[in-house]
């Protein structure tokens, strides 16, 4: 149970300490005194959203501390052990929020986070406020309430896990199919590119050789004329160079007989003549072998165009093109490999689909059995709350589930069941959706009935009702008070109320009010003594002016309780 609550610098609360009792704790006070602020503070220690707006003006941080006592709660002991937090039957939760955005949490002195606090909160306290009436009107919440009553939350969570796994595999298969499609496109492109490059049969430096050949072919006539003229000058004209060198050698031969020192010079001239003759022969052969072939020139130019086109597509040089071809060849993989990957994913999806359908069907069957139980339990509780003859029904939206495809497409994280609570508050009337027929007072009692039967099924030991009495009064309020007191025999109950019929049922009664201290408004809370409690009940009965008659009535109410 919640044993102690300490709130500092929270909203209009400067400092507030409360020691709650076992059983039914009543909290009353004028409207706007700050009762809901206390509930907001409790929400913080259950993992609720924090905001700097909650910090009391003029201060830098707000703090909420709560001491819980659960000496015999094995589930909580196991949860604390999983979190690595020391636990000996009670624990202290501290949460501090600052204007700088820092959010500090500790549990029994160990640093904690919101996720840990949220898990503990579910096991510690259940809060029902007026806003929950609206949640009760929304059919999408009814399935969770049904599962909670039937203790089916673990199976629901397992189904959600299976659903998420199915969706994950399906997403993987979709990604794989997309990748295969894109890979096939890349493969087709790469295959085309490889074939195009291979079809060109490129050789390194081929482009350089072709450019030289093109130049020779294009200027063959000019080249032949130049070479022939050089040959004529060197060898065939009357005054050819070789002829002149031969006369020169002949003259020097005679001179050598007169002066032997000219012999080396004659050797040089003889050597020069031999090289000139060789050059002449080379020029003649070169001239005779010059090709003047327009067809070959056209072939060369076409080949150069082919190479230049490949360069524009694949790289600036033949070496780059050949390197790219090798890279593209490495990217190619077989269709069989791709299909094998997809088939494996399809098998995984099929197996998970069978698991998911099996879990959804099993959970649906249990839900229908639980629905009968909750219907009987709700009708019994509502009868005790002055709603005798009320019929309560869990309506299942039946849909044709004739093929696996239809079933799997109908499954959501919580399964394929769609349920809605139906009610007939008057004998002889048809069952209708809760949202269409229930009044405010009826909703309060339905919520109380739900909380009562759920409290028997869950391990939550503290239940908070924030003005659950909305829309009721008179004898009905008396009945609701009795139900709250009955519920408090098994759970600690904290109830904020404006009704004296409910307030008079409490084991302890706290009053919340505003006071001005040091020129500032602040909320305070105090446990009422028996005499103070009489006056508070009288105030709830008669308003601001407390008459002797109201006091007598209050005393009578408390005496009867």
TORGUBA-892225 format. One record per residue (C-alpha): x, y, z. Coordinates in Angstrom, 1 decimal. Example, Ala and Ser with C-alpha at 12.3 -4.5 7.8 and 13.67 -1.06 7.14 Angstrom:
2
(node (12.3; -4.5; 7.8));
(node (13.7; -1.1; 7.1));
//
This chain:
561
(node (0.0; 0.0; 0.0));
(node (0.9; 3.7; -0.2));
(node (2.1; 4.4; 3.3));
(node (3.5; 7.9; 3.0));
(node (3.5; 10.7; 0.5));
(node (5.8; 13.8; 0.6));
(node (5.3; 16.6; -2.0));
(node (7.6; 19.7; -2.2));
(node (7.2; 22.8; -4.5));
(node (4.7; 21.1; -6.7));
(node (2.1; 23.5; -8.3));
(node (0.7; 25.4; -5.4));
(node (2.0; 23.0; -2.8));
(node (4.9; 24.2; -0.8));
(node (5.4; 21.2; 1.4));
(node (2.8; 18.5; 2.1));
(node (3.2; 15.2; 3.9));
(node (0.5; 12.5; 4.2));
(node (0.5; 9.2; 6.1));
(node (-2.2; 7.1; 4.5));
(node (-4.0; 4.3; 6.3));
(node (-5.0; 0.8; 5.3));
(node (-8.6; 0.5; 4.2));
(node (-10.7; 3.4; 2.8));
(node (-9.0; 6.8; 2.9));
(node (-11.3; 9.7; 2.1));
(node (-10.0; 13.0; 0.8));
(node (-12.4; 15.9; 0.6));
(node (-12.2; 19.7; 0.3));
(node (-13.5; 22.7; -1.5));
(node (-13.4; 22.7; -5.3));
(node (-10.0; 24.1; -6.4));
(node (-8.3; 23.4; -3.1));
(node (-5.7; 21.1; -4.7));
(node (-7.1; 17.6; -4.4));
(node (-6.4; 16.7; -8.0));
(node (-2.9; 18.2; -7.6));
(node (-2.2; 15.4; -5.1));
(node (-3.3; 12.8; -7.7));
(node (-1.1; 14.5; -10.3));
(node (1.9; 14.1; -7.9));
(node (1.1; 10.4; -7.4));
(node (1.0; 10.1; -11.2));
(node (4.6; 11.4; -11.3));
(node (5.9; 8.6; -9.1));
(node (4.1; 6.1; -11.3));
(node (6.0; 7.2; -14.3));
(node (3.7; 10.0; -15.5));
(node (4.8; 12.9; -17.8));
(node (6.8; 15.6; -16.1));
(node (6.8; 19.3; -17.0));
(node (8.6; 22.3; -15.7));
(node (5.1; 24.0; -15.5));
(node (4.4; 21.7; -12.5));
(node (7.2; 23.4; -10.4));
(node (6.0; 26.0; -7.9));
(node (6.8; 29.5; -9.0));
(node (9.8; 31.0; -7.4));
(node (11.5; 27.6; -6.9));
(node (14.0; 25.7; -9.1));
(node (12.7; 22.1; -8.7));
(node (9.8; 20.0; -7.5));
(node (10.1; 16.7; -5.6));
(node (7.7; 13.9; -4.9));
(node (8.5; 11.0; -2.6));
(node (6.3; 8.0; -1.9));
(node (6.9; 5.1; 0.6));
(node (5.2; 1.9; -0.4));
(node (4.7; -1.2; 1.8));
(node (4.2; -4.6; 0.1));
(node (5.5; -7.2; 2.5));
(node (3.9; -10.2; 0.9));
(node (3.9; -9.3; -2.8));
(node (6.0; -12.0; -4.5));
(node (5.5; -10.6; -8.0));
(node (6.8; -7.2; -6.9));
(node (9.8; -8.9; -5.2));
(node (10.6; -10.7; -8.4));
(node (10.3; -7.5; -10.4));
(node (12.6; -5.6; -8.1));
(node (15.1; -8.4; -8.3));
(node (15.1; -8.2; -12.1));
(node (15.8; -4.5; -11.8));
(node (18.6; -5.0; -9.3));
(node (17.0; -2.9; -6.7));
(node (17.2; -3.9; -3.0));
(node (13.8; -4.8; -1.5));
(node (12.8; -5.9; 1.9));
(node (9.0; -5.5; 1.8));
(node (8.9; -1.7; 1.2));
(node (10.5; 0.8; -1.1));
(node (10.9; 4.5; -1.4));
(node (10.4; 6.2; -4.8));
(node (11.8; 9.7; -5.3));
(node (11.3; 11.8; -8.3));
(node (12.7; 15.3; -8.9));
(node (12.0; 17.6; -11.8));
(node (13.9; 20.9; -12.5));
(node (13.4; 23.9; -14.7));
(node (16.5; 22.9; -16.6));
(node (14.8; 19.7; -17.7));
(node (16.7; 17.4; -15.4));
(node (14.6; 14.5; -14.2));
(node (16.0; 12.4; -11.4));
(node (14.5; 9.2; -10.2));
(node (15.6; 6.8; -7.5));
(node (14.1; 3.7; -6.0));
(node (15.4; 2.6; -2.6));
(node (18.4; 4.7; -3.2));
(node (19.2; 3.2; -6.6));
(node (19.1; 5.3; -9.7));
(node (16.2; 4.4; -11.9));
(node (14.6; 5.5; -15.2));
(node (11.0; 6.1; -16.4));
(node (10.7; 2.7; -17.9));
(node (11.5; 1.0; -14.5));
(node (9.1; 3.4; -12.7));
(node (6.4; 2.6; -15.2));
(node (6.7; -1.1; -14.7));
(node (6.6; -0.7; -10.9));
(node (3.7; 1.8; -11.2));
(node (1.5; -0.9; -12.8));
(node (2.1; -3.1; -9.8));
(node (1.6; -0.4; -7.2));
(node (-1.5; 1.8; -7.9));
(node (-4.5; 1.9; -10.1));
(node (-6.0; 5.4; -10.6));
(node (-9.6; 6.0; -11.7));
(node (-10.6; 9.5; -12.5));
(node (-13.5; 11.2; -14.2));
(node (-11.6; 11.1; -17.5));
(node (-11.8; 7.3; -17.3));
(node (-15.5; 7.5; -17.8));
(node (-14.7; 8.7; -21.3));
(node (-12.2; 5.8; -21.8));
(node (-15.0; 3.5; -20.8));
(node (-17.1; 4.9; -23.6));
(node (-14.5; 4.0; -26.2));
(node (-14.9; 0.4; -27.5));
(node (-11.2; 0.1; -28.3));
(node (-10.5; 0.0; -24.6));
(node (-13.0; -2.7; -23.8));
(node (-10.8; -5.5; -25.2));
(node (-8.0; -4.6; -22.8));
(node (-10.4; -4.6; -19.8));
(node (-11.7; -8.0; -20.9));
(node (-8.1; -9.3; -21.1));
(node (-7.2; -7.7; -17.8));
(node (-10.2; -9.4; -16.1));
(node (-9.4; -12.8; -17.6));
(node (-5.7; -12.6; -16.7));
(node (-5.0; -12.8; -20.4));
(node (-2.5; -9.9; -20.6));
(node (0.6; -12.3; -20.7));
(node (-1.0; -14.2; -23.7));
(node (-2.0; -10.9; -25.3));
(node (1.6; -9.7; -24.9));
(node (2.8; -13.0; -26.4));
(node (0.4; -12.4; -29.3));
(node (1.7; -8.9; -29.8));
(node (5.3; -10.2; -29.9));
(node (4.3; -12.8; -32.5));
(node (2.5; -10.1; -34.5));
(node (5.6; -7.9; -34.4));
(node (7.7; -10.8; -35.4));
(node (5.4; -11.5; -38.3));
(node (5.4; -7.9; -39.4));
(node (9.2; -7.8; -39.1));
(node (9.6; -10.9; -41.3));
(node (7.0; -9.5; -43.8));
(node (8.9; -6.2; -43.9));
(node (12.2; -8.2; -44.5));
(node (10.6; -10.2; -47.3));
(node (9.3; -6.9; -48.9));
(node (12.7; -5.4; -48.6));
(node (14.3; -8.5; -50.1));
(node (11.9; -8.6; -53.0));
(node (12.6; -4.9; -53.6));
(node (16.3; -5.6; -53.4));
(node (16.0; -8.6; -55.7));
(node (14.0; -6.5; -58.2));
(node (16.6; -3.7; -58.0));
(node (19.4; -6.3; -58.1));
(node (17.9; -7.9; -61.2));
(node (17.7; -4.5; -62.8));
(node (21.3; -3.8; -61.8));
(node (22.2; -7.4; -63.0));
(node (20.6; -6.8; -66.4));
(node (22.3; -3.5; -66.7));
(node (25.7; -4.9; -65.5));
(node (25.3; -7.9; -67.9));
(node (24.5; -5.6; -70.8));
(node (27.5; -3.5; -69.9));
(node (29.8; -6.4; -69.6));
(node (28.7; -7.9; -72.9));
(node (29.1; -4.5; -74.6));
(node (32.6; -4.1; -73.2));
(node (33.6; -7.7; -74.0));
(node (32.1; -7.4; -77.5));
(node (34.4; -4.5; -78.2));
(node (37.5; -6.7; -77.6));
(node (39.5; -3.7; -76.3));
(node (43.3; -3.9; -76.1));
(node (45.4; -1.5; -74.0));
(node (46.8; 1.4; -75.9));
(node (44.7; 0.4; -78.9));
(node (43.3; 3.9; -79.1));
(node (46.8; 5.4; -79.4));
(node (47.8; 3.0; -82.2));
(node (44.6; 3.6; -84.1));
(node (45.0; 7.4; -84.0));
(node (48.5; 7.0; -85.5));
(node (47.2; 4.7; -88.2));
(node (44.4; 7.1; -89.0));
(node (46.9; 9.9; -89.4));
(node (48.9; 7.7; -91.8));
(node (46.0; 6.7; -93.8));
(node (44.5; 10.2; -94.0));
(node (47.9; 11.7; -95.2));
(node (49.2; 8.7; -97.2));
(node (49.7; 10.7; -100.5));
(node (51.4; 13.6; -98.8));
(node (53.7; 11.2; -96.9));
(node (54.5; 9.2; -100.1));
(node (55.5; 12.4; -101.9));
(node (57.7; 13.6; -99.1));
(node (59.4; 10.2; -98.7));
(node (59.9; 9.8; -102.5));
(node (61.4; 13.3; -102.8));
(node (63.8; 12.4; -100.0));
(node (64.7; 9.2; -101.7));
(node (65.3; 11.0; -105.0));
(node (67.6; 13.6; -103.3));
(node (69.5; 10.9; -101.5));
(node (69.8; 8.3; -104.2));
(node (68.4; 8.7; -107.7));
(node (69.0; 12.2; -109.0));
(node (72.0; 13.0; -111.1));
(node (73.3; 15.1; -108.2));
(node (72.1; 12.6; -105.6));
(node (73.9; 12.8; -102.2));
(node (75.2; 9.3; -102.5));
(node (76.7; 10.1; -105.9));
(node (78.5; 13.1; -104.5));
(node (79.8; 11.1; -101.5));
(node (81.1; 8.4; -103.9));
(node (83.1; 11.0; -105.9));
(node (84.4; 12.4; -102.7));
(node (85.6; 9.0; -101.5));
(node (87.3; 8.3; -104.9));
(node (89.3; 11.6; -104.7));
(node (90.3; 11.0; -101.1));
(node (91.6; 7.5; -102.0));
(node (94.2; 9.1; -104.3));
(node (95.0; 11.7; -101.6));
(node (95.7; 8.9; -99.1));
(node (98.5; 7.7; -101.3));
(node (100.1; 11.1; -100.9));
(node (99.3; 11.6; -97.2));
(node (98.3; 8.7; -95.1));
(node (96.8; 11.0; -92.4));
(node (93.7; 11.2; -94.6));
(node (92.9; 7.5; -94.2));
(node (90.6; 8.0; -91.1));
(node (88.6; 10.6; -93.0));
(node (88.2; 8.2; -95.9));
(node (86.9; 5.6; -93.5));
(node (84.4; 8.0; -92.1));
(node (83.2; 8.9; -95.6));
(node (83.0; 5.2; -96.5));
(node (80.9; 4.5; -93.4));
(node (78.6; 7.5; -94.2));
(node (78.1; 6.2; -97.8));
(node (77.1; 2.8; -96.5));
(node (74.5; 4.4; -94.0));
(node (73.2; 6.7; -96.7));
(node (72.7; 3.7; -99.0));
(node (70.9; 1.9; -96.2));
(node (68.7; 5.0; -95.6));
(node (67.9; 5.2; -99.3));
(node (66.8; 1.6; -99.4));
(node (64.7; 2.2; -96.2));
(node (63.1; 5.3; -97.8));
(node (62.4; 3.3; -101.0));
(node (60.8; 0.4; -99.1));
(node (58.8; 2.8; -96.9));
(node (57.5; 4.6; -100.0));
(node (56.6; 1.4; -101.7));
(node (54.7; 0.1; -98.6));
(node (52.7; 3.3; -97.8));
(node (49.0; 2.2; -97.9));
(node (46.5; 4.5; -99.4));
(node (43.3; 2.6; -98.5));
(node (40.0; 4.7; -97.9));
(node (38.1; 1.5; -96.8));
(node (40.7; 0.9; -94.1));
(node (40.6; 4.5; -93.1));
(node (36.8; 4.2; -92.6));
(node (37.2; 1.1; -90.5));
(node (39.8; 2.8; -88.3));
(node (37.6; 5.9; -87.8));
(node (34.6; 3.7; -86.9));
(node (36.7; 1.7; -84.4));
(node (37.9; 5.0; -82.8));
(node (34.3; 6.2; -82.5));
(node (33.4; 2.9; -80.8));
(node (36.2; 3.3; -78.3));
(node (35.3; 6.9; -77.6));
(node (31.7; 6.0; -77.0));
(node (32.7; 3.4; -74.5));
(node (35.0; 6.0; -72.9));
(node (32.1; 8.4; -72.5));
(node (30.0; 5.7; -70.8));
(node (32.5; 3.8; -68.7));
(node (35.8; 5.7; -68.2));
(node (38.3; 8.1; -69.6));
(node (40.7; 5.3; -70.7));
(node (40.7; 1.8; -72.1));
(node (42.4; 0.6; -68.9));
(node (39.5; 2.2; -66.9));
(node (36.9; 0.5; -69.1));
(node (38.5; -2.9; -68.7));
(node (38.8; -2.4; -64.9));
(node (35.1; -1.5; -64.7));
(node (34.2; -4.7; -66.7));
(node (36.0; -6.8; -64.1));
(node (34.1; -5.0; -61.3));
(node (30.8; -5.5; -63.0));
(node (31.5; -9.1; -63.5));
(node (32.0; -9.5; -59.8));
(node (28.6; -7.9; -59.1));
(node (26.7; -10.5; -61.1));
(node (25.1; -13.3; -59.2));
(node (22.7; -16.1; -60.3));
(node (18.9; -16.0; -60.3));
(node (19.0; -19.2; -58.3));
(node (20.8; -17.5; -55.4));
(node (18.3; -14.6; -55.3));
(node (15.3; -17.0; -55.4));
(node (16.8; -19.1; -52.6));
(node (16.9; -16.0; -50.4));
(node (13.3; -15.1; -51.1));
(node (12.1; -18.7; -50.6));
(node (13.8; -18.8; -47.2));
(node (12.0; -15.6; -46.2));
(node (8.7; -16.8; -47.5));
(node (9.1; -20.0; -45.5));
(node (9.8; -18.0; -42.3));
(node (6.8; -15.8; -43.0));
(node (4.5; -18.9; -43.5));
(node (5.7; -20.5; -40.3));
(node (5.2; -17.2; -38.3));
(node (1.8; -16.8; -39.9));
(node (0.8; -20.2; -38.6));
(node (2.1; -19.3; -35.1));
(node (0.2; -16.0; -35.2));
(node (-3.1; -17.5; -36.3));
(node (-2.8; -20.2; -33.7));
(node (-2.1; -17.7; -30.9));
(node (-4.9; -15.4; -32.1));
(node (-7.4; -18.2; -32.3));
(node (-6.4; -19.6; -28.9));
(node (-6.7; -16.1; -27.3));
(node (-10.0; -15.5; -29.0));
(node (-11.4; -18.8; -27.6));
(node (-10.3; -17.8; -24.1));
(node (-11.7; -14.3; -24.4));
(node (-15.2; -15.7; -25.2));
(node (-15.0; -17.9; -22.1));
(node (-13.9; -14.9; -20.0));
(node (-16.6; -12.8; -21.5));
(node (-19.2; -15.0; -19.9));
(node (-17.5; -14.6; -16.6));
(node (-17.2; -10.9; -16.7));
(node (-20.8; -10.6; -17.8));
(node (-22.0; -12.5; -14.7));
(node (-19.5; -10.7; -12.4));
(node (-20.6; -7.2; -13.7));
(node (-24.3; -8.0; -13.4));
(node (-23.7; -9.1; -9.8));
(node (-21.7; -6.0; -8.9));
(node (-24.1; -3.6; -10.6));
(node (-27.0; -5.3; -8.8));
(node (-25.2; -4.4; -5.5));
(node (-24.9; -0.8; -6.8));
(node (-28.7; -0.3; -7.2));
(node (-28.7; -1.3; -10.8));
(node (-30.8; -4.5; -10.4));
(node (-32.0; -6.1; -13.6));
(node (-29.2; -4.6; -15.6));
(node (-27.9; -6.8; -18.3));
(node (-24.2; -6.5; -19.3));
(node (-22.9; -8.2; -22.4));
(node (-19.5; -8.4; -24.2));
(node (-20.4; -8.1; -27.8));
(node (-18.0; -9.7; -30.3));
(node (-18.1; -8.4; -33.8));
(node (-18.4; -11.6; -35.8));
(node (-16.6; -11.6; -39.2));
(node (-16.2; -14.4; -41.8));
(node (-12.9; -16.1; -41.0));
(node (-13.1; -18.7; -43.8));
(node (-9.5; -18.5; -45.2));
(node (-6.1; -18.0; -43.7));
(node (-5.7; -14.9; -45.9));
(node (-8.8; -13.3; -44.3));
(node (-7.7; -14.3; -40.8));
(node (-4.1; -13.0; -41.1));
(node (-5.3; -9.7; -42.6));
(node (-7.7; -9.3; -39.7));
(node (-5.1; -9.7; -37.0));
(node (-3.8; -6.7; -35.1));
(node (-1.3; -6.6; -32.3));
(node (-4.1; -7.6; -29.8));
(node (-5.6; -10.2; -32.1));
(node (-8.6; -10.3; -34.5));
(node (-11.3; -9.9; -31.9));
(node (-13.4; -6.6; -31.9));
(node (-15.5; -6.3; -28.8));
(node (-17.8; -3.7; -27.3));
(node (-19.5; -3.6; -24.0));
(node (-23.3; -3.6; -24.3));
(node (-25.8; -2.6; -21.6));
(node (-29.5; -2.7; -20.8));
(node (-30.1; -0.7; -17.7));
(node (-33.9; -1.3; -17.7));
(node (-35.7; -4.6; -17.8));
(node (-37.2; -5.3; -21.2));
(node (-34.9; -3.0; -23.0));
(node (-32.6; -4.2; -25.8));
(node (-28.8; -4.3; -25.2));
(node (-27.1; -1.3; -26.7));
(node (-23.6; 0.0; -26.8));
(node (-22.5; 1.5; -23.5));
(node (-21.5; 4.8; -25.1));
(node (-25.1; 5.4; -26.3));
(node (-27.2; 4.7; -23.2));
(node (-25.2; 5.1; -20.0));
(node (-25.7; 8.2; -17.9));
(node (-23.0; 9.9; -15.8));
(node (-24.2; 8.2; -12.7));
(node (-24.4; 4.8; -14.4));
(node (-20.9; 5.2; -15.8));
(node (-19.6; 5.9; -12.3));
(node (-21.1; 2.7; -11.0));
(node (-20.0; 0.7; -14.0));
(node (-16.5; 2.0; -13.6));
(node (-16.6; 1.1; -9.9));
(node (-18.0; -2.4; -10.7));
(node (-15.2; -2.9; -13.2));
(node (-12.5; -1.7; -10.7));
(node (-14.0; -4.0; -8.1));
(node (-13.9; -7.2; -10.2));
(node (-10.5; -6.3; -11.6));
(node (-9.1; -5.7; -8.1));
(node (-9.9; -9.3; -7.4));
(node (-7.9; -10.4; -10.4));
(node (-4.8; -8.2; -10.2));
(node (-2.1; -7.7; -7.6));
(node (-2.5; -3.9; -7.4));
(node (-3.0; -3.2; -3.7));
(node (-3.8; 0.6; -3.9));
(node (-6.8; 1.9; -5.9));
(node (-7.4; 5.7; -6.2));
(node (-10.8; 7.0; -7.2));
(node (-10.7; 10.6; -8.2));
(node (-14.4; 11.8; -7.9));
(node (-15.8; 8.5; -9.1));
(node (-19.1; 9.8; -7.6));
(node (-19.8; 12.0; -10.6));
(node (-23.5; 12.0; -11.4));
(node (-24.8; 10.1; -8.4));
(node (-26.4; 11.0; -5.1));
(node (-28.9; 9.9; -2.4));
(node (-29.3; 6.2; -1.9));
(node (-27.1; 5.4; -4.9));
(node (-24.2; 7.3; -3.3));
(node (-24.8; 5.4; -0.1));
(node (-24.6; 2.1; -2.0));
(node (-21.4; 3.3; -3.8));
(node (-19.9; 4.1; -0.4));
(node (-20.7; 0.7; 0.9));
(node (-19.1; -0.8; -2.2));
(node (-15.9; 1.3; -1.7));
(node (-15.7; 0.2; 1.9));
(node (-16.2; -3.4; 0.9));
(node (-13.5; -3.1; -1.7));
(node (-11.2; -1.5; 0.9));
(node (-11.3; -4.8; 2.9));
(node (-9.0; -6.3; 0.2));
(node (-7.3; -3.2; -1.2));
(node (-6.1; 0.1; 0.1));
(node (-8.5; 2.7; -1.4));
(node (-8.0; 6.4; -1.7));
(node (-11.2; 8.2; -2.7));
(node (-11.6; 11.9; -3.5));
(node (-15.3; 12.8; -3.0));
(node (-17.8; 15.5; -2.5));
(node (-20.5; 13.2; -1.3));
(node (-21.1; 12.8; 2.5));
(node (-22.6; 9.3; 1.9));
(node (-19.3; 8.2; 0.6));
(node (-17.1; 10.3; 2.9));
(node (-18.8; 8.8; 6.0));
(node (-17.7; 5.3; 5.0));
(node (-14.0; 6.0; 5.3));
(node (-11.6; 4.5; 7.9));
(node (-9.6; 7.8; 7.7));
(node (-10.6; 11.2; 6.4));
(node (-8.3; 13.9; 5.1));
(node (-9.2; 17.4; 4.2));
(node (-7.4; 19.5; 1.6));
(node (-7.7; 23.2; 1.7));
(node (-5.9; 26.4; 0.6));
(node (-4.2; 28.7; 3.1));
(node (-2.2; 31.9; 2.7));
(node (1.2; 31.8; 4.4));
(node (3.8; 34.4; 4.0));
(node (1.6; 36.2; 1.4));
(node (1.4; 33.1; -0.8));
(node (-1.4; 30.6; -1.4));
(node (-0.6; 27.0; -0.8));
(node (-2.4; 23.7; -0.5));
(node (-2.3; 21.8; 2.8));
(node (-3.8; 18.5; 3.9));
(node (-4.6; 17.2; 7.4));
(node (-6.0; 14.1; 8.9));
(node (-9.3; 14.9; 10.6));
(node (-10.0; 14.1; 14.2));
(node (-13.5; 12.6; 15.0));
(node (-14.8; 16.0; 15.9));
(node (-13.3; 17.6; 12.8));
(node (-14.7; 14.8; 10.7));
(node (-18.2; 15.5; 11.9));
(node (-18.0; 19.1; 10.8));
(node (-16.6; 18.2; 7.4));
(node (-19.4; 15.7; 6.8));
(node (-21.8; 18.4; 7.9));
(node (-20.2; 20.8; 5.4));
(node (-20.6; 18.3; 2.6));
(node (-24.3; 17.9; 3.7));
(node (-25.2; 21.5; 4.0));
(node (-22.6; 23.7; 2.3));
(node (-20.7; 26.6; 3.9));
(node (-23.2; 27.3; 6.6));
(node (-23.0; 24.4; 9.0));
(node (-26.2; 24.1; 10.9));
(node (-26.9; 22.1; 14.1));
(node (-29.2; 19.9; 12.1));
(node (-26.4; 19.2; 9.6));
(node (-24.0; 18.3; 12.5));
(node (-26.6; 16.0; 14.0));
(node (-27.1; 14.3; 10.6));
(node (-23.3; 13.9; 10.2));
(node (-23.0; 12.4; 13.6));
(node (-25.8; 10.0; 12.8));
(node (-24.1; 9.0; 9.5));
(node (-20.8; 8.3; 11.1));
(node (-22.4; 6.4; 14.0));
(node (-24.2; 4.2; 11.5));
(node (-20.9; 3.4; 9.8));
//
